[in-house]
Amino acid sequence: MTDLKVLCVSPQNTVQDAITQMNVSAAGIVLVINEETRLLGTITDGDVRRGLLANITISSTVDRLLSQKTGSQYAQPIVAESGADPTKLLRILREHAIRHLPVIDAQNRVVVLVTLDEFITPETPPLQAVIMAGGFGTRLSPLTDTLPKSMLPIGDRPILELIIDQLRQSGISRVNLTTHYKKDIITSHFGDGDGFGVEIQYVEEDQPMGTAGAISLLDRSDEPILVINGDILTDVNFRNMLDFHQEHHADMSVAVRYHEFQLPYGAVTTDGVEITGISEKPVIRNLINAGIYLLNPSVRKLIPSGRRYDMTDLIRKLLENRRRVVSFPIGEYWIDIGQVEDYDKARADVAAEGFSN
């Protein structure tokens, strides 16, 4: 059973405080309590991400995140009464398909938190990964004149090695690498993956096949596929992404994050010839594609074989077929090293021993 000291936050704590506590406890949940330790609600990783999509920032208070859950299926925490035997606790966890169960006393005070992992040995996530590592990286020339983009060093290791290590830490042991440009450098470095704690299969592209086309070359599998671009550095927890994907019954989940930029001009709104408003150099905030995707196995049937096909094409096809595509917002560290200035920033971030936005 998990120590309550690292699990509890107050309504006045920030969302960032809640995220920090989740990371400290590694439990994937925090309990929101009042001064008398009475349970007011729970915040899970999924709650935080749904809050981000609702424009709740990490500097917002926890009570705002709780209010966001009002009226939803996540509004009231599922709890057990103190004194319930292990059989009953496990039954509640299974009946509600949840992983965390607060136990409360007669005054609604939290006694302990039990987790499904205490009853069942955690399983390796039913997931294989695909890293798109075949690109030319022309925007990074001359750095990529002798190295594929995914093998550029970040600290003392190539970025591709950092991605593979992140997958391994999430429990993903089967990794497919799509290769094309200077593929021998990649295969000679990683071999079969044994030295890196994973099993690596190579998917060779005779010609560039886009961000989705190479998936059609994979061996058949009944498992979901995590796809990540080979120039992404992030500390996203891929287990959390899988949980979110399954919780929302998605056919495809697309990692997204907010990007802000300031318009260098005054923005004018009009109605016909009439000016109805003006804003001086407004900040534009939009969600962008973060280059990480989770696909159900059935989605692979929509990817044509033998030709270029991008993830944007696949997303459009799924939407046309009324399949469920959901956004998985990430607030964790994330950077795309596709340009020299971003590559330099990633190197500086790692040198500073931390991934921070």
Phi, psi and omega in degrees: 000142188277142180295125183294335184301328182261008184249345190258140173226162177260165179298336182274349174295159179274164175299324177298320176301317180297318179297317180300316179295323176298318181292323180294315184277336185059024182267343180078015182202151167231152179256129179265119184232159174266189184296336179268013181062022175281141185283125177258335181169180178231152176235122177253172176302319179297323178298318180298316184290322175295326176295320178300321178292338179265018178067024169274124183268167181290345176271354177291162179277157181298324181296332176291323178293321177297319181294332178296333182277350183302130178085356179262174178292348182259007190297311185255129179291143174275129185228167173236153179276146178303137181099352178296137181282163183304325180297318179292320179300314180296322180297318179296316179301317182286319182300324184259002178053048179242164182250348183228140182220106174290139176251127185238159177265189184294338179264014180066025176269140182288128178263315183195163172244126175253151181233158179299328181297339179286341181254329185231131178300126181304135181267153171297132183303135182285077194206139168240156185245150173234124175251123180278101186239025185259001186289160181278330181066042185297331181289345179260007176297142011272003181299327183264011176291332182242350181227144169293150185307318184291350180256006175296139185284137170239108191070231182256014180224150175292153182301325180297325178292324177295320179296315180297321178295322178296320177295316180300317180295335177275001178090008180268117187252346181251118186234130174255129177250121173274130186230153174205286183289123179049048184298329183298329178295321180289311184294324180289332180283317188260336182054226180272003177090353184302322180287354182241011175077017179222170174251118186252132170243141181256137178242103185274128176264117177294331174216153181304130185245016178079185185278356179229337188303322183293342179298331180293345181270352182290154171298150180297144180205150177263012184257152173299157181238126173265123181244130180223136176295144185282007178240025181255128172247121185205160172242030174299139176275110185289336173296319178296324179294320177296316178301315181297316179302313182287322180299326183262010176050049185272149168276327178211136174245137181240121177291133180227160174210158180281139175232132181243143171212150182263125177294128185281008181229166172286133182264130183247133173252143184225160170230099190067231180273351184277131172279125182253349179183160177213139180228127184278115176046060183291156174269123180263130183235117181226157172278137177239157177288126184264004174076024177228131186223149174233123187239135169290151183301329181294337182293332183301332181296339181274352182270117180292147182266148171080010178211166181295137179204128183257161178300327178296323176296318181293318179298316178299318180297317179298317180294321177299325180271009178059036174272157188271116176244123183241157178262136177246098185285137179243131175250356179287175178301138179201134174207140176258121185268030184292343179235157187301317182295326178287323176298317179297322179294318179299319178297319179293321180298314180293323178297329179278005177060045175185148174259109180222141182289000000 
